[in-house]
């Protein structure tokens, strides 16, 4: 693919930075716009529950992979059209075609990874909060390891996730308003 943008050549290994850039812009929008609006409708301090946030991220991951399949189909048709299927030369197709799938993937990561961290932190015992965040990263690593052969049961895994998420009972959390020295009010969980 053509990696030239405005006269600059983007190195191939830097392309996976695109989801991080989208996360950089999406997280403040999510926290400042979506959460307050959702909080008014749901009454939940985080806008939506942690498992709902993770589920949104998983659905966005599926959408990202579907978009990637469409873009790969387009890339292959361009390669066939220009007789460049086995060529090492870049295709006459902009690398920006990958931007959409990476943007959706960045949004999926924002929902899934942040939701998973918040879930482990909020639902753990008071003395286990730091350990629970480490366990969340271990669960992600374990998922990457299992994904090499676990894909055969992915549909059943989605059904199992929905079943477990619907049965899960959240820990009771007391939320109260606290003022700091500057008079700013923030929500605090106890």
N, C-alpha and C positions, 0 to 999 in steps of 0.2 A: 504494500500500500504506500501511497505517496505521503511522506511525513513532513513535507514542506508546508509551513504556515507563515504567511506574511514575510517570506524571504528567509525564514529560519528553518533549520532542519531539526526536528525533534528526534532524539535518539529513541530507538525502540524500547529499551528497558525503562524509560521514564513514562511510558504510556499508562501503566497501572497506577500512576499517581492521580489519574482523573477521578476515580471514586473518592479519593481522599479530599480532593478539591471540592467535589459536590457535598461531601459530608461537612466540610468546613463552612459552607454557606447554608446547608440545610438545617444543621443542629440549632443555630440561633433562631432561624425562622420557626422551627418546630417548638422551641422552648418559649419564644416570645409571642407567637401568634396562635399556633394550634392548641397548645396546652391550656392557656386561659379560656379559649372558646370551648374546648372539650370539657374543661372543669365545670363550666356553667351548666352544661347539659347532663353530665354524669355525676357530678358531686365528688368525684375522685380527685385528690390533690395532684396526681400525675397526669390527669386528663383521661387516660385509658389505663387499664390494668396492665401489669408487666407481661403476663402471658398473652394478652391481646396484642401488645406491641411486638412481641416475638413472632406471633402468628402473621401480623402484617408484614414483617420483614421476610418471613419465609415465603409468603405469597409473592412479594416483590422479587424475590430471588427466582422464583419460577418464571415470572414475567420477563425478567432480565435474560434468562436462558432462552426463552422463546424469541425475544428480540435478537439475541445473538445468533440463533439459528436462521432467522430471516436475513440478517446481515451477511452471514456466511454463505447463504444461498446466492445472494446478490454478488458477493465477492467471487464466488466460483463461476457465475455466469459471465462476469467481466473477464475473468481469466480465460475462459473458453472463447469468448468473443474476440479477444485480442491474441489468441493462440499463445498464451503465456502460462499454461497449466503447470509445466515443469520448469519454468524459468526462475532464475534467482533474481531477476530484475523486479523492481517494485511495480505493482499494478497501477494503471492510471485511475486510481480511485483514492479519494482522500481518506486519511486516517480518522477524520472527524466522523465518519460513519460509525466508528466504535464508540463515539461519545454518548449516544443514547443508551446503549446497553450498560456502559460504565456508570452513567448517571443513575439509572435505575438500580444498579448493583450497589452504588454508594448509599442510596436511600434505604435499600434492604439492609445493608450493614448497620446503618444508623439505627434502624428499628430493632434489628436482631441483637447486635452486640451490646448496645447500650441497654436495651430491655433485659437482656440476660444478666448483665452486671447489676442492674437495679433490682432484679428479682432475687438474685443470690444475696445481695446486701440487705434488702428490706425484710426478707423472710428468714434470715438467720438469727441465731441467738446473739445477745449483746456482746458476749466475749468471743464470738466466732466471725465477726464482720470482716476482719482483714483476711482471715483464712478463706472465707466464702468467696471473696473476689478472686483469690488465687485458684480456687476450685472451679470458678466459672471459666477461667482461661484454660484450665486442664480439660474441662468438658469440651471446649472448642477444639483443642488439640486432639482429643480422643475422637471427636466427630470427623476431623480431617483424616485421621488414620483409618477409621471405619469406612469412610466414603469410597475407598478403593474397591471394596467388595460388597458393601451393604446396599448399594443402589438397587439390587434386585428386589428388595423389600421396601422400596421408598414409598410406594402408595400405601402399603400397610402401615408404614411408619407415620405417615400423615394422619391416617385414621387413628392410630394409637395416640398421637399427640393431641388431636382434638378430643378424644375420649378422656385422657388424663387431665388436660387443661380444663375441661368442663367439670370434672369431679374435684379439682383442687380447691381447698378452703384456705383463703388468705389469713395470715396472722392479723389479729386485731391491733391496729395502730392508732394511738391517740395523736391527733393533730391540733396544735394550738398556735396562736399568733404570738410572736416574740418581737420586741422592739430592741434595736441595738442602740448604741450611744448617740447615733445621728438621728434617731427617731424613725428609721426605716423599719417597716413591718415585714417580717418574713414568716413563712410557715415552717414549723419545727415539728419533727416527729419524736415521740417519746416511747 
